[in-house]
Amino acid sequence: MARKKSALSSLIKAFSPPKAKRRRRPASAASSVSKAVKASTRAGTRIAKAAGPKPVPRKAASKRKPVSKPVSGKTARKVSTRPATARKPATPTPSATGKGSWRQARFTGAAGNRAYRVYVPTGLGRTGKVPLLLALHGCGQNALDFAAGTRFNDLADKHKFVVIYPEQGVTHNGQRCWNWFRSGHQFRAQGEPAILAGIVRRVSQDTAKWRIDTERIYVAGISAGGAMAIVLAATYPELFAAVGVHSAPPYRSASGPVDALAAMQGRTLQPHMENAATAAMPPMIIFQGSSDSTVRSVNAQRIADQWVAFHDHDSTEALGRPRSASTAPGRPGSARSRRGYRVSRWYSGGRKVLEVWLVSGLGHAWSGGSPKGSYSDSRGPRATTEMWKFFSANRSAAISSEIRVS
């Protein structure tokens, strides 16, 4: 019991923003301050490790257990249901994440400021309007890491769309998590939702570099980034044509660090519709691993139920039951075989509006991702490809070129 309390305390500390630096104290208090700083650093390391699949040490990765042979003489292999683990990838460089070019900038608005990168695909012209994707990284990641793991830039080069990668700084969250679990970042015109919407507005209006089709603006993210994508879906539904969520809890399922941990485990209540946004969320595609111990798989259904509740509250036509189909894992079963999955799809007026992918054996990692980025699993179905297919089928209602986001 003592160990569980200690681990919970460390996680809570890591979810909290770093404390402001204090002035130098007398020698009698300096030693205690030093110990507190060291303890905070150790806690931060533990939450970073808990946010995704653990890397295998070099020595452990090189060892192989002997394989016992049955009487038949054929090697018996057990199907792996554990999340993929791999060595921590080298830090990606801009040139290793697509054939296009990168631009860096910082947005400053009434709600705050954040740095962001923009990926411009190779061969992009300014004669025609192109889609825009807002890609939100998870805890412990940055723009280049998320780009490398998801391979969104490769898809951007192929289909010609611009990608924005906002970056969370350690001054706003010690582990670079988006603050989806804090009430000051869960409503329109406040906190990070307002900042991210402002970034989208700025990039969309920069017609000197590109021409963005405001009817084809999308958002996708994993973990804390996925949770913030849901926040944006609830607070700025008119801004985004579709939303992609990977391994995240529902909107406003937490209002603080302690609630955040419970929400990730699927143990918190969601707000009543009367207390939430009344407009329906944009069409949404959800990916979730069945073996995710960081964000439990029950959250996928919780998000879907919430999406349906928002839809039914704003529409006179209630959604019916979903159509589901399953794909078995690859054979023969091994640590490298393809993962199985189950897909459920909801339709409205003959149009697909909600899609949920539950991937068997997948941990807290981007399904079908590249090993060049962290928190990715190459064995699952490609979430990046499936999300873009879903996005491409959706357009938002025409809005003003000014894209008002206040």
N, C-alpha and C positions, 0 to 999 in steps of 0.2 A: 504493500500500500504506500509505503514511504517513497519507493522508486517512482510510482505512478504520479504522486503529488509533485515530486521533483521535476519530472519530465513535463508535466502540465505547466508548472511555474516557468520553466525555460521557454516553452512555446508561447506563453502569454507575453513574456518579456520581449520575445522576438517579434511579435505582432505589433508591439508598441513602438512608436517613432523614437529615434534616438534622443536622449536628453540633451538640452543645451549645455555647452561647455561652461564650467564654472571657473571663477577666478581662483588663482593659486591660493591655497590655504596654508596656514602655519604647518610646520614640520610634524606636529602631533597628529594632525588630521590627514596628512598627505598619504601615509601608508594605507589608510582605510579607503581613500578615494582610488588609489592604484588598484587595490584588490577588487573594488566594485567595477572598475573599467575592464579588468581581466575577466571577471565573471560574466559581464555583459557580452564580451567578445565570444566567450565559450558558448553562451546561450545562442548567439547569432549563428554560430557554426552549426549547432544542433538543428535549428529550424531550417537552415539551408539544406542540410542533408535530408531532413524529413519531408521536404517539399517535393521530392521526386525519387526515382529509382537510384539506389546507392551504387556508386562506381565500384568495380571490383579491383582490389589492389593488384599490382603487377604480378607479384609472386603467386597470389591466389588464382589469378586468371590463367597462369601458365600450367597449373597443376591439373591433371586429369584423373578422375577416379577410374579404376579398372572396371571394365564391363564384363559382367558374368555372362557365361554362355549357357543356354539351356541344352537339354539332351539332344534336341533336333539339330544343333550346330549353328542355328541362325541367331544373330545378335538380337537380344530383346531390348527394345527401347520404350521408355515410358513417355507418354505425351506430356509435354511441359505446360503447366497452367500458371507458372509463376511469371510475374512481370519481367521484361527484359532488363538486364543490367549490363553495363559496358563501362570501359574505362572512360574517364572524363575526357571529352574531346579537346583538341587544341583550340585556342581562342581564334574564332573565324576572322578573316579579313574581308574588307569590302569587295576585293577582286575575286574572292572565292564564293561569293553569294550572288551569282547571276552575271550576265554579260553586259548589263546596262550600267548606269552611273548612279552615284549617290549624292545627295545634297543634305547638309545639316543646317538646322535653324533652332530658334527658341521662341516659343509663344509666351506672351505675357498679357494677361487680361485681369479683369476685376477679381476673378476667383483664384488667381495665382499664375504660376508659370511652370512650364516643362520644356525640356529639350526634345527634339524629334528628328528623325532621319526620313528622307523621302527617296524611294527607289524609283528611278525612271528607266523603263525597259528600253532595250536597244531598238533602234529604228522607229521610235515614237515620233510622230509628226504632230503639227498643230492645226492640220486641216480639218480633222474630225474629232468629235468628242469621244472620250474614253472613260471607262469605269474607274472608280477609286475604292481602294480597300484600306481600312484602318486595322492594323494588326497589333494586338496587345500581348506583350510577353508575360510570362509567369514570374513568380518569386525567384530571385537569384539569377534571372536572365537579363539580357539587354537586347537591343535591336538586332545586332549582327548575329548573336547566338540564336535568337528566335527565327530569324530569316534563314539561317543555315539549317536548322532542324526541320522546319516546315517546308522549305523549298518553294515558298510563295513566289519568290523572284523568278524562278525558272518558269513558273506558270505565267507570270506577268510578261516575260519575254515572248512567250508563245501566243498569248491572247491579247497582249497590248493593253495593260491597265497599270495605273500608278499605285504604289503601296506606301502608306505612311506607317512608320514604326515609332510611336512615342516612347520615351524612356523615363522610367521612374527613378528618381535619385534617392540616395541613402539619407538625404536630409529630410525627405518626406515619408520614407519608410525604411527602417534599418535593413530589410532584406529585399528592397526594391519591389515589394508587393504593391499592387494598386489597392487603395483603401476602400474596397467594396463593402467592408464590414463596419464602417463608421457612418453614423447617421449624417454627418456633414458632407458625405460624398455619395448620397443616395437619391438626391432630388435635383430637379431641373434648376439651372442657373446657379448652382452651388458646387463648390469643390471641383473634384476631378471630372465629373460629367460635363460641367461647363467648360473646363479647360480643354478636354478632348474634342468637344463639339466645336470649340473655337479654333482648334488646329485644323479640323476638317474644313471649316469655313474659309480659313486663310488659304489653305492649299487649293481649294476649289476655285477661289477667286483670282488666283495667280495665272491669268491668261497669257502672260508673256512667256511662260515656260511650257504650258500644256493647256488643253481644254477639257475640263471635266464634265461628264454628263451627270447632272445632279439627280437624275432619276435612277442612276446606277451607282450608288454609294453604299458600301457594305462594311461590316465590322466583324472581326473574328478574334478569339483569344483563348488561351489555355489557363486553367487554374485561376489565380487571382485576375488574370487578364480576361478569362472567360466570364468570371463573375461580373467584372466591370462592363463587359460587352452586354450582359443582360441588363445591367443598370441603364446603359445607354438605350437599349431597346425599350425600356419602360419610361424613360424620361425624355427621350428625343425620337419617338417612333416615326415622326414625319421625315426625319433626316436620313434614315437608313432604309434601303429597299429590302434587306435581308440580313440575318445575324447568324454567325457560326459560333457555337459554344463547345469547348472541349474540357471535360473534367472540372466542373464547377458547381457550386451550390446555387439555389434560387435567389431571386431578387429580394432584398431586405429580409433575408433569413437570419441576419445577425445585426446587432447594433453596437458591438464592441468586441475586443479580443477574445474574451471567454466565450461569447456567443459564436464567434467565428469558428472556433474549434469544434463546437457542438454542431454547427450548421454543416461543416464539412463531413461530419459523420452522419448527417441526416437526422439529427435529433432535435431540431428547433422548429417552432411553428412559423408559418408564413403569414404576412399581414392580410387582413380581410380586404376584399376588393374595394369596400367603401373608403378604406384608409390608404389605398394605393392609387396609382395612375388609372384613369378611366379609359383611356384610348387603348385599342388593341395593339399588341406588340407586332413588329414586322414578322414576316415568315422566318422561321428559325430551323436550323439543323443542329443536332446535338450529338456529340461523340462522348462515349464513356467506357472505361475499362471495367470488366467484371471483377478484377483482382486489385483494384485501386484501393489501397489502405489509407491514403491521404485524403481523398475525396471519395467517399463510398458510392458504389454504383446506384444506390437507391436515389441519389440526387438527380439522375437523368429523368426518372419518372416524375419526380417532384417538380422539376423545371417544366416538363411537358404538361403536367396538370395545371401549373400556374399559367402557362401560355394559353391553354384552353380556357381557363377561367377569365383571363383578360379578353380573349376573343368573344366568348359568350356574353360577357358583360357589355361589350361594345357593339354586338351584332344581334340582329333579330333571328338569324339562322344559326342554331347550335351545331357544333361539329358532331359527326357520328363516330362510330368505332374506327380505329385505325386498321390498315391492311398491313399484315406482318409476313415476313419471309425470313428464313434462316439459311445460312451457308455453313456447311460443315468444315472443320479444319482440314488442312492439307494432309495427305498420306504419302509415305508412312509418317507417323507422329514422331517429331524430334524437336530439339531446341531451336531449329531453324525453319521448321515447317510453317506454312501460312496459318494464321489464326482464324478461327471460325467467328461468326458474328450473326446478330439478329437485327433486322431493320424494320421499324414500324413507321408507317406514313399516314398522315391525316390529310384529307382533301376538303376543299371548300369551293363549290361552284365548278368542279372539275379540275381545279388547280391545286397542286401540292403546296401546302402551307406550313407543315410541320413534319420533321423527320428525326427519328431517334435511332442511333447506331449503338448497340451494346456489343463490345468486342470481347470475346472469351479470352481470359487469361492476361489481358492487358492491364498493366499497372498504371501509375501516374505518369503517363508519357504520351506524346503526340503519335497517334496511330499512323503507321506507314511513313514515319519521318526518316530523316537522314541521320546517320551516326555522327555527322559533322557538327551537329548541334546537341545540346543537352536535353534531357527529358524527352527522348524520342524512341520509338520502337518500330523498326523496319518491317516486322512480321505482320503487322495489322493492315487492314485495308487503308488506302491512302486518304486520310481525312482531308488533306489539302485539295486533292482532285475532286472528291465528292462534294466538298463545300463549294468549290467554284462551279460545279455543275448546277448545284442548287441555287447559288447566287445568280447565275446567268439567266435562269428562268424567271427572275423576279425584277420588277421595276417599281419604284415608288411613284406616288401621284406627283404630277408636275408641281414644283414649288418655285418661288421667286429665285432669280439668279443671285440675289443677295444672301440666300440661305440663312434666314434669321434663326438663331439658336438660343436666344435669351428666354 
